[in-house]
């Protein structure tokens, strides 16, 4: 009798999970600002929806001048507008804080900063690009800053999605260019 009871409980749990899984794509396909019209949300649900409607970067840059408070999609454009060439490591840390990852190899220092949606974190501690996070729209931008022999920025790249394609905006002392990011 115990075995039948356990089997029924497991069956009910599996049926509940299957029902939730079947409904999940419907929720994910809604536009972020769309409000449910026919479902009656649970009391906790309305409080949880506003953050999803306007995702914010996890690690937002501390701009020298006040940010306009635009949508999260503006993060790559704000990063591209920064002029980091010749800035010291202290200057870059003052703007963006501690890097998410860094490599210090033979007097050549590289830092990576991640700008994801609220609650999203890219846990890699090496200099790498979160292609999956970009594809799933969890990563808004990544900034990779390269410092030369002296502790000043020689080059930097801003990675972001543009028209469904992962792009690299690269700035050096010779200028800037944007092109599709190469997969390694």
N, C-alpha and C positions, 0 to 999 in steps of 0.2 A: 504494500500500500504506500509505503514511504517513497518507493521508486516512482510510482505513478504520480504522486504529488510533486516530486522534483521534476519529472518530465513535463508536467503541466506548467510549472513555474518557468522552466527554461523556455518552453514553447511560447508562453505569454511575453516573456522578455524579448525573445527573438522577433515576435510579431510586432511588438512596440518599436524595436529598433528598425525593423524594415519599414514601418510606417513613417518614422522620423526621416530615414534616409530617402524615402520617396518624396517627401515634402521639401527637403533641403534644397534641391536645385531650383524649385520655384522661388524660394526666398532669395537665393543668390542671384537670380536673374532679374530681380526688381531693380529699378533705378534707385540710387541711394536716397534721393529726396522723395520718393514715392511713399505715401502712407497707405497701410492696409485699409481696404474699403469694406470688405465683407467679413473678415475674421474679427472676432472679439479678442483683443490681445489680453494676455495675463497682466495683472497689476504691475509687475516689474518691467514688462516689455517696453512701454513708452519711454521710460527713463533710459533704457539701453539704446534706443534708436537714434537719438540726436548725434552721438559721437560717430556712428556709422555714416550719417548723412554728410559729414564734412570731415574726412580723415585728416589728421594732423601729423606732421613729422615727429618721429620719436626723438630725434636729436636735431632741433632747429638751430640754425646758425644765429649767433649773437651779432646782429648786424651793427655797423658803426652808426647808421642812422636808422630810425624806427622803420620797421617793416610795414608795408601797406595793409597787412593782414589778409592778403589774397588767399585763394584756395591753395591746397597742397600741391596742385599741378604747377604752381609758380616756383616751387623749390628749385628745379633745375635752372630756370631762368635767373633766379637770384644768385645762384652759385656761379653761373657763367658771367654775371655782371661784376663779380669780385675781381680785383686785380691782385693776384697773390704773388706774381713774379717779383723776386727781390725781397719778399717779406721774410722775417726771421721766424724761427720755430716758435718763439714766444708770441709773436703777432698772430700766427695761425692758431695757436692754442687759445689766445684771447678771443678769437672769433668763433671757434668751433669746439673748444674744450679738448679733452683727451681723445686721441684717435681710437677707433674701434679695433684697428690692427696696425702694426708697424713692423718694418724690417730695417735693421741697422747693419749694413754690410760694407766693410772696408771704406769708411767715411762717406757712404752714400746712404741717406736716410729716406725711407718712403713711408708715408702715413695714409691710412684709409679712413674716411668718415662715411657713415651710413645715414641715410635719411629715409626712414620707412614710415608706413602708416602707423597709427597709434596701436601699441601692443605688439608690433612685429619687430623681431630682432633677427639679424643675420649673425649667427654664432661663429663663423669662421674667423680664426685669429691669424690668418695669413692674408697677404694682399691678393684678393680675388674679387671677381665681380659676381654678384648674386643674380645670375641669369634667370633662375627659377622664380625668385622674388619679384623680378621685373615682369616676367611673363604672367604671374598671378596678380599683378598690380599691388603687391605688398611693399615693394621697394620703389620709392619715388625718385631717388637719385643717390649716386655714390660719388664721392670726391676722393681722388687719389693725388696726393701732393708729393713731389719729388724734390728733395733738398740735395745740393751739391756738396763740394768739399767744405765750403763755409756753411754755416747754418741758415742759409737763405734759400727760398724756393726757386728752383731752376725751371720747373715745369709742373703742370697739373692737368688733370683730366676730370671732366664731369661726365658721368655715365647716366643716361636716362632713356626712356622710351619716347619715340616720336613716330607717329603714324604706324604703330604696331611693330616698330623695329628698334632694337637696342642700338643707341648711338653713343659715340665718344666725341666729346668736345675737348680738344687738346690745345693747351696754351703753352707756348715756349717763349723764350726771349725774342724769337724771330716772328712771332705772331700767333694767330689762332686759326684752327680749321676744325670742321665737324665732318664725321664720316661714320659709316656703320662699324660697330665694334666687332672685332674679329674674335671668333671662338677659338679658344686654345685647345 
